Amino acid sequence: MSKTSMLEAVKIQARAVIPIVRALEAELGAEAAHRIVGDAIAGSWADVVASRTEGVDAHPGEGAAALAYPVESEVVETDEDSHAVNFTRCAFADYFREIGEPEIGALLTCNVDFAVEERVRPGWEFRRSQTRMQGAPFCDFRWRRRSEPR
């Protein structure tokens, strides 16, 4: 049996989650529905990534390839205390924009990044101001080592 790619797994997840989000939106409103679903998925995904990450607080440039994200990226800056990457292609963004669901795509993929980083790199500040899912030309991932860990 072949291993399901991360993109295929997210597509399967989307087919199940989109109708749930739509039902919750009708019942609770979009803001509450997105908060509930987004928090649940972010927490779950943070658990998955943490279970596949060796050690806590590793430099952001180490070990990321092991998760096989369907993206293309360019390192903008890297040193002992900082790491900056632009993700220039993202199959998640392409898929969700193609099916007209970038907002839900962000819930299932982009928005989990903050929970993951908080969990696996508490000694690093993580910032991102734009995503391809939102229509930007690239996602700007930026890390800086905290002077005092949390």
N, CA, C and O of each residue as an XYZ file, in Angstrom:
600
protein
N       0.842     -1.166      0.000
C       0.000      0.000      0.000
C       0.898      1.243      0.000
O       1.895      1.300      0.720
N       0.536      2.222     -0.806
C       1.358      3.435     -0.879
C       1.017      4.384      0.259
O      -0.101      4.393      0.774
N       1.995      5.169      0.632
C       1.821      6.149      1.699
C       1.099      7.373      1.131
O       1.451      7.856      0.055
N       0.097      7.872      1.848
C      -0.651      9.043      1.403
C       0.227     10.278      1.571
O       0.822     10.488      2.628
N       0.302     11.094      0.516
C       1.080     12.322      0.609
C       0.374     13.299      1.539
O      -0.825     13.183      1.795
N       1.131     14.251      2.032
C       0.547     15.256      2.912
C      -0.558     16.024      2.181
O      -1.594     16.322      2.776
N      -0.352     16.345      0.904
C      -1.369     17.060      0.140
C      -2.637     16.219      0.009
O      -3.739     16.738      0.190
N      -2.500     14.948     -0.298
C      -3.683     14.085     -0.413
C      -4.409     13.963      0.916
O      -5.639     13.943      0.954
N      -3.650     13.881      2.015
C      -4.277     13.811      3.347
C      -5.083     15.073      3.630
O      -6.182     14.994      4.179
N      -4.551     16.237      3.262
C      -5.261     17.496      3.492
C      -6.505     17.570      2.604
O      -7.535     18.092      3.029
N      -6.419     17.057      1.386
C      -7.597     17.033      0.504
C      -8.698     16.159      1.100
O      -9.875     16.518      1.052
N      -8.318     15.018      1.656
C      -9.302     14.140      2.308
C      -9.904     14.854      3.505
O     -11.120     14.837      3.698
N      -9.062     15.477      4.304
C      -9.528     16.230      5.471
C     -10.499     17.330      5.031
O     -11.538     17.528      5.660
N     -10.166     18.032      3.970
C     -11.013     19.136      3.485
C     -12.398     18.640      3.097
O     -13.399     19.291      3.397
N     -12.462     17.487      2.428
C     -13.772     16.959      2.024
C     -14.664     16.685      3.237
O     -15.886     16.797      3.144
N     -14.064     16.329      4.360
C     -14.838     16.086      5.577
C     -15.117     17.377      6.340
O     -16.212     17.561      6.870
N     -14.139     18.265      6.398
C     -14.243     19.441      7.254
C     -15.083     20.562      6.630
O     -15.805     21.248      7.353
N     -15.011     20.765      5.327
C     -15.743     21.870      4.699
C     -17.241     21.815      5.028
O     -17.801     22.836      5.425
N     -17.914     20.655      4.879
C     -19.340     20.631      5.245
C     -19.586     20.888      6.738
O     -20.603     21.476      7.106
N     -18.667     20.452      7.587
C     -18.800     20.705      9.024
C     -18.683     22.204      9.299
O     -19.471     22.765     10.060
N     -17.695     22.847      8.676
C     -17.520     24.295      8.861
C     -18.757     25.038      8.376
O     -19.226     25.965      9.036
N     -19.286     24.635      7.222
C     -20.478     25.311      6.687
C     -21.673     25.160      7.638
O     -22.420     26.116      7.844
N     -21.856     23.975      8.215
C     -22.964     23.755      9.160
C     -22.752     24.591     10.423
O     -23.701     25.183     10.937
N     -21.524     24.644     10.921
C     -21.237     25.462     12.100
C     -21.419     26.948     11.804
O     -21.904     27.692     12.656
N     -21.038     27.383     10.612
C     -21.246     28.790     10.231
C     -22.734     29.136     10.280
O     -23.117     30.192     10.783
N     -23.564     28.242      9.756
C     -25.012     28.490      9.743
C     -25.580     28.548     11.162
O     -26.501     29.316     11.440
N     -25.031     27.743     12.040
C     -25.530     27.660     13.417
C     -24.948     28.736     14.327
O     -25.668     29.322     15.135
N     -23.631     29.002     14.199
C     -22.923     29.861     15.154
C     -22.402     31.168     14.575
O     -22.018     32.072     15.317
N     -22.389     31.269     13.257
C     -21.755     32.400     12.588
C     -20.344     32.019     12.167
O     -19.724     31.133     12.757
N     -19.846     32.697     11.142
C     -18.545     32.343     10.574
C     -17.410     32.516     11.565
O     -16.536     31.653     11.654
N     -17.403     33.610     12.312
C     -16.290     33.877     13.221
C     -16.146     32.783     14.279
O     -15.049     32.271     14.498
N     -17.240     32.430     14.927
C     -17.190     31.391     15.961
C     -16.845     30.035     15.357
O     -16.042     29.287     15.914
N     -17.449     29.725     14.224
C     -17.175     28.438     13.570
C     -15.701     28.316     13.213
O     -15.090     27.273     13.447
N     -15.129     29.364     12.651
C     -13.720     29.313     12.239
C     -12.791     29.242     13.453
O     -11.763     28.566     13.414
N     -13.151     29.930     14.512
C     -12.332     29.879     15.731
C     -12.324     28.469     16.312
O     -11.266     27.943     16.656
N     -13.506     27.855     16.423
C     -13.614     26.514     17.002
C     -12.865     25.492     16.153
O     -12.049     24.728     16.670
N     -13.142     25.478     14.864
C     -12.499     24.503     13.982
C     -11.000     24.776     13.885
O     -10.190     23.851     13.948
N     -10.641     26.031     13.734
C      -9.226     26.386     13.628
C      -8.434     25.992     14.855
O      -7.335     25.450     14.731
N      -8.974     26.255     16.050
C      -8.285     25.883     17.288
C      -8.126     24.373     17.406
O      -7.065     23.886     17.797
N      -9.178     23.631     17.069
C      -9.124     22.171     17.160
C      -8.078     21.594     16.205
O      -7.300     20.718     16.582
N      -8.069     22.085     14.983
C      -7.125     21.562     13.995
C      -5.703     21.978     14.344
O      -4.777     21.176     14.218
N      -5.519     23.208     14.775
C      -4.173     23.676     15.130
C      -3.602     22.853     16.277
O      -2.435     22.462     16.235
N      -4.402     22.587     17.291
C      -3.926     21.786     18.417
C      -3.579     20.374     18.011
O      -2.566     19.824     18.442
N      -4.422     19.788     17.181
C      -4.179     18.431     16.704
C      -2.916     18.359     15.852
O      -2.101     17.450     16.011
N      -2.761     19.319     14.951
C      -1.593     19.324     14.070
C      -0.311     19.591     14.867
O       0.733     19.015     14.563
N      -0.380     20.447     15.869
C       0.786     20.698     16.723
C       1.221     19.400     17.400
O       2.418     19.146     17.538
N       0.257     18.576     17.824
C       0.589     17.282     18.426
C       1.305     16.381     17.422
O       2.293     15.731     17.765
N       0.812     16.340     16.187
C       1.421     15.503     15.146
C       2.852     15.945     14.880
O       3.766     15.120     14.871
N       3.053     17.234     14.663
C       4.396     17.735     14.356
C       5.326     17.513     15.541
O       6.470     17.098     15.355
N       4.857     17.780     16.748
C       5.691     17.573     17.933
C       6.121     16.114     18.055
O       7.241     15.832     18.480
N       5.240     15.188     17.685
C       5.580     13.761     17.779
C       6.612     13.351     16.734
O       7.275     12.325     16.889
N       6.754     14.132     15.684
C       7.714     13.821     14.615
C       8.969     14.677     14.680
O       9.849     14.564     13.827
N       9.049     15.527     15.683
C      10.175     16.446     15.812
C      11.118     15.930     16.880
O      10.699     15.575     17.982
N      12.399     15.893     16.540
C      13.392     15.465     17.524
C      13.817     16.655     18.354
O      14.447     17.587     17.853
N      13.469     16.617     19.619
C      13.849     17.692     20.521
C      12.996     18.935     20.338
O      12.284     19.094     19.346
N      13.091     19.795     21.313
C      12.359     21.055     21.290
C      13.371     22.171     21.078
O      14.510     22.094     21.540
N      12.941     23.194     20.381
C      13.741     24.403     20.156
C      14.885     24.239     19.168
O      15.862     24.985     19.227
N      14.782     23.290     18.275
C      15.793     23.164     17.232
C      15.744     24.395     16.329
O      14.702     25.037     16.196
N      16.858     24.709     15.724
C      16.910     25.807     14.754
C      15.873     25.536     13.663
O      15.767     24.401     13.198
N      15.114     26.535     13.246
C      14.057     26.324     12.246
C      14.559     25.771     10.908
O      13.780     25.192     10.151
N      15.817     25.940     10.618
C      16.358     25.411      9.364
C      16.732     23.946      9.422
O      17.138     23.370      8.413
N      16.599     23.335     10.591
C      16.973     21.933     10.767
C      15.753     21.026     10.769
O      14.778     21.295     11.471
N      15.800     19.965      9.993
C      14.790     18.915     10.071
C      13.450     19.182      9.421
O      12.594     18.297      9.439
N      13.221     20.343      8.852
C      11.900     20.654      8.272
C      11.557     19.748      7.093
O      10.383     19.458      6.864
N      12.542     19.306      6.354
C      12.287     18.487      5.173
C      11.687     17.135      5.531
O      11.058     16.498      4.686
N      11.869     16.690      6.762
C      11.379     15.377      7.167
C       9.861     15.272      7.064
O       9.339     14.168      6.908
N       9.141     16.384      7.145
C       7.690     16.346      7.077
C       7.167     16.410      5.644
O       5.973     16.216      5.417
N       8.025     16.673      4.693
C       7.690     16.634      3.265
C       6.495     17.508      2.890
O       5.539     17.033      2.278
N       6.554     18.770      3.257
C       5.513     19.708      2.864
C       5.577     19.929      1.355
O       6.670     19.984      0.790
N       4.423     20.055      0.691
C       4.412     20.265     -0.758
C       4.604     21.744     -1.109
O       3.689     22.404     -1.601
N       5.804     22.241     -0.848
C       6.107     23.653     -1.063
C       7.467     23.794     -1.731
O       8.277     22.867     -1.750
N       7.690     24.978     -2.275
C       9.018     25.376     -2.740
C       9.375     26.618     -1.950
O       8.526     27.474     -1.697
N      10.637     26.711     -1.562
C      11.021     27.833     -0.714
C      12.414     28.323     -1.047
O      13.199     27.653     -1.718
N      12.691     29.527     -0.546
C      14.037     30.088     -0.652
C      14.410     30.679      0.700
O      13.639     31.425      1.304
N      15.592     30.336      1.157
C      16.082     30.888      2.413
C      16.561     32.303      2.133
O      17.392     32.525      1.253
N      16.036     33.247      2.880
C      16.369     34.653      2.716
C      17.528     35.036      3.634
O      18.395     35.829      3.268
N      17.522     34.454      4.836
C      18.555     34.758      5.830
C      18.614     33.590      6.797
O      17.586     33.007      7.140
N      19.801     33.255      7.231
C      19.912     32.258      8.286
C      21.227     32.446      9.018
O      22.276     32.650      8.408
N      21.150     32.375     10.323
C      22.336     32.360     11.174
C      21.929     31.661     12.459
O      20.841     31.091     12.539
N      22.777     31.699     13.445
C      22.525     30.976     14.691
C      21.249     31.421     15.403
O      20.586     30.614     16.055
N      20.905     32.703     15.277
C      19.769     33.254     16.020
C      18.581     33.687     15.186
O      17.618     34.237     15.721
N      18.631     33.450     13.893
C      17.486     33.832     13.059
C      17.413     32.932     11.827
O      18.391     32.310     11.414
N      16.224     32.896     11.269
C      16.009     32.119     10.046
C      14.830     32.761      9.332
O      13.792     33.007      9.947
N      14.978     33.034      8.052
C      13.921     33.656      7.262
C      13.772     32.891      5.952
O      14.745     32.682      5.226
N      12.545     32.479      5.661
C      12.265     31.696      4.468
C      11.037     32.284      3.775
O      10.062     32.658      4.427
N      11.098     32.358      2.468
C       9.928     32.702      1.663
C       9.461     31.432      0.972
O      10.223     30.796      0.245
N       8.206     31.066      1.201
C       7.630     29.924      0.502
C       6.994     30.468     -0.771
O       5.991     31.180     -0.725
N       7.588     30.126     -1.898
C       7.208     30.715     -3.182
C       6.162     29.908     -3.941
O       5.494     30.432     -4.832
N       6.025     28.659     -3.597
C       4.972     27.803     -4.168
C       4.420     26.966     -3.042
O       5.155     26.538     -2.152
N       3.106     26.731     -3.086
C       2.462     25.933     -2.041
C       1.295     25.181     -2.664
O       0.324     25.789     -3.114
N       1.395     23.875     -2.685
C       0.329     23.058     -3.265
C      -0.964     23.166     -2.464
O      -2.050     23.015     -3.024
N      -0.860     23.426     -1.147
C      -2.073     23.627     -0.344
C      -2.824     24.857     -0.842
O      -4.032     24.801     -1.076
N      -2.106     25.964     -1.002
C      -2.734     27.205     -1.466
C      -3.312     27.017     -2.867
O      -4.424     27.463     -3.146
N      -2.570     26.366     -3.734
C      -3.061     26.127     -5.097
C      -4.367     25.341     -5.069
O      -5.316     25.684     -5.774
N      -4.416     24.294     -4.260
C      -5.609     23.456     -4.186
C      -6.810     24.232     -3.644
O      -7.872     24.243     -4.266
N      -6.649     24.874     -2.496
C      -7.794     25.552     -1.883
C      -8.252     26.756     -2.697
O      -9.445     27.060     -2.719
N      -7.353     27.433     -3.351
C      -7.762     28.542     -4.214
C      -8.503     27.981     -5.435
O      -9.478     28.573     -5.898
N      -8.042     26.849     -5.947
C      -8.688     26.205     -7.105
C     -10.128     25.793     -6.795
O     -11.004     25.918     -7.650
N     -10.378     25.303     -5.574
C     -11.746     24.883     -5.234
C     -12.563     26.022     -4.614
O     -13.697     25.811     -4.185
N     -11.990     27.224     -4.567
C     -12.709     28.389     -4.063
C     -12.868     28.434     -2.554
O     -13.819     29.027     -2.045
N     -11.932     27.806     -1.828
C     -12.033     27.738     -0.367
C     -10.745     28.183      0.334
O     -10.271     27.480      1.227
N     -10.165     29.324     -0.043
C      -8.917     29.714      0.614
C      -9.068     30.005      2.102
O      -8.123     29.808      2.867
N     -10.238     30.470      2.523
C     -10.433     30.765      3.950
C     -10.398     29.476      4.778
O      -9.766     29.427      5.834
N     -11.071     28.452      4.297
C     -11.032     27.168      5.000
C      -9.659     26.525      4.821
O      -9.164     25.855      5.728
N      -9.055     26.720      3.681
C      -7.686     26.233      3.481
C      -6.733     26.808      4.508
O      -5.850     26.112      5.008
N      -6.914     28.080      4.821
C      -6.074     28.710      5.842
C      -6.322     28.068      7.213
O      -5.382     27.871      7.983
N      -7.574     27.743      7.519
C      -7.881     27.071      8.792
C      -7.167     25.725      8.889
O      -6.643     25.364      9.943
N      -7.152     24.990      7.783
C      -6.607     23.634      7.789
C      -5.092     23.584      7.647
O      -4.471     22.590      8.023
N      -4.492     24.633      7.114
C      -3.050     24.570      6.849
C      -2.298     25.757      7.445
O      -1.537     25.576      8.396
N      -2.484     26.930      6.930
C      -1.696     28.104      7.326
C      -1.809     28.434      8.808
O      -0.800     28.689      9.467
N      -3.014     28.431      9.329
C      -3.228     28.893     10.702
C      -2.661     27.948     11.748
O      -2.542     28.327     12.913
N      -2.310     26.735     11.366
C      -1.730     25.804     12.337
C      -0.275     26.150     12.648
O       0.263     25.703     13.661
N       0.360     26.936     11.794
C       1.787     27.225     11.958
C       2.105     27.857     13.310
O       3.121     27.525     13.920
N       1.267     28.745     13.778
C       1.538     29.442     15.030
C       1.476     28.481     16.226
O       2.322     28.546     17.118
N       0.479     27.593     16.244
C       0.374     26.607     17.328
C       1.546     25.635     17.291
O       2.090     25.267     18.332
N       1.928     25.225     16.091
C       3.066     24.304     15.951
C       4.338     24.956     16.463
O       5.075     24.362     17.249
N       4.593     26.171     16.019
C       5.831     26.844     16.420
C       5.878     27.090     17.919
O       6.932     26.940     18.538
N       4.763     27.460     18.503
C       4.712     27.679     19.953
C       5.046     26.388     20.698
O       5.694     26.409     21.745
N       4.597     25.278     20.143
C       4.806     23.974     20.794
C       6.222     23.441     20.605
O       6.835     22.961     21.558
N       6.748     23.521     19.383
C       8.050     22.889     19.123
C       9.233     23.843     19.245
O      10.373     23.393     19.363
N       8.984     25.154     19.219
C      10.072     26.134     19.339
C       9.703     27.266     20.291
O       9.627     28.419     19.866
N       9.469     26.965     21.574
C       9.085     28.024     22.505
C      10.187     29.066     22.718
O       9.905     30.177     23.165
N      11.401     28.727     22.411
C      12.513     29.672     22.562
C      12.723     30.559     21.349
O      13.682     31.329     21.292
N      11.819     30.450     20.374
C      11.914     31.243     19.145
C      10.649     32.060     18.955
O       9.546     31.583     19.221
N      10.810     33.285     18.496
C       9.664     34.104     18.093
C       9.385     33.768     16.628
O      10.298     33.744     15.801
N       8.126     33.511     16.321
C       7.732     33.196     14.941
C       6.788     34.278     14.443
O       5.846     34.664     15.135
N       7.049     34.763     13.238
C       6.180     35.754     12.606
C       5.911     35.336     11.170
O       6.738     34.697     10.519
N       4.749     35.710     10.701
C       4.408     35.557      9.282
C       3.357     36.610      8.992
O       2.323     36.651      9.659
N       3.601     37.457      8.011
C       2.669     38.552      7.744
C       1.805     38.334      6.502
O       0.844     39.069      6.276
N       2.143     37.336      5.707
C       1.368     37.112      4.486
C       1.479     35.652      4.068
O       2.436     34.959      4.416
N       0.477     35.198      3.310
C       0.506     33.830      2.785
C       0.055     33.806      1.335
O      -0.640     34.706      0.865
N       0.460     32.774      0.650
C      -0.008     32.550     -0.709
C      -1.504     32.228     -0.689
O      -2.225     32.551     -1.633
N      -1.964     31.594      0.387
C      -3.389     31.274      0.511
C      -4.220     32.553      0.452
O      -5.326     32.555     -0.089
N      -3.682     33.651      1.015
C      -4.369     34.941      1.007
C      -4.144     35.699     -0.297
O      -4.686     36.790     -0.476
N      -3.358     35.142     -1.204
C      -3.113     35.787     -2.485
C      -1.772     36.486     -2.606
O      -1.485     37.082     -3.644
N      -0.940     36.430     -1.569
C       0.386     37.053     -1.623
C       1.299     36.232     -2.547
O       1.040     35.052     -2.783
N       2.356     36.850     -3.064
C       3.261     36.109     -3.948
C       4.094     35.053     -3.220
O       4.615     34.134     -3.851
N       4.223     35.180     -1.886
C       4.948     34.181     -1.098
C       4.518     34.288      0.363
O       3.976     35.306      0.792
N       4.769     33.225      1.114
C       4.563     33.226      2.564
C       5.893     33.605      3.190
O       6.928     33.036      2.844
N       5.874     34.558      4.105
C       7.125     35.039      4.711
C       7.263     34.508      6.137
O       6.754     35.107      7.085
N       7.946     33.396      6.275
C       8.198     32.790      7.582
C       9.461     33.397      8.164
O      10.511     33.410      7.521
N       9.348     33.908      9.409
C      10.489     34.552     10.061
C      10.605     34.058     11.498
O       9.629     34.061     12.248
N      11.802     33.639     11.867
C      12.078     33.201     13.235
C      13.240     34.002     13.791
O      14.179     34.348     13.074
N      13.160     34.287     15.076
C      14.270     34.939     15.792
C      14.319     34.309     17.173
O      13.299     34.184     17.850
N      15.522     33.913     17.581
C      15.685     33.326     18.904
C      15.315     34.353     19.958
O      15.740     35.506     19.883
N      14.530     33.941     20.933
C      14.152     34.835     22.039
C      15.370     35.028     22.949
O      16.148     34.097     23.160
N      15.526     36.232     23.479
C      16.626     36.467     24.398
C      16.378     35.744     25.716
O      17.323     35.318     26.381
N      15.119     35.606     26.092
C      14.760     34.841     27.275
C      13.650     33.859     26.889
O      12.570     34.282     26.477
N      13.905     32.554     27.017
C      12.868     31.580     26.652
C      11.619     31.759     27.497
O      11.667     32.269     28.616
N      10.514     31.331     26.940
C       9.224     31.403     27.638
C       9.188     30.491     28.814
O       8.177     30.427     29.515
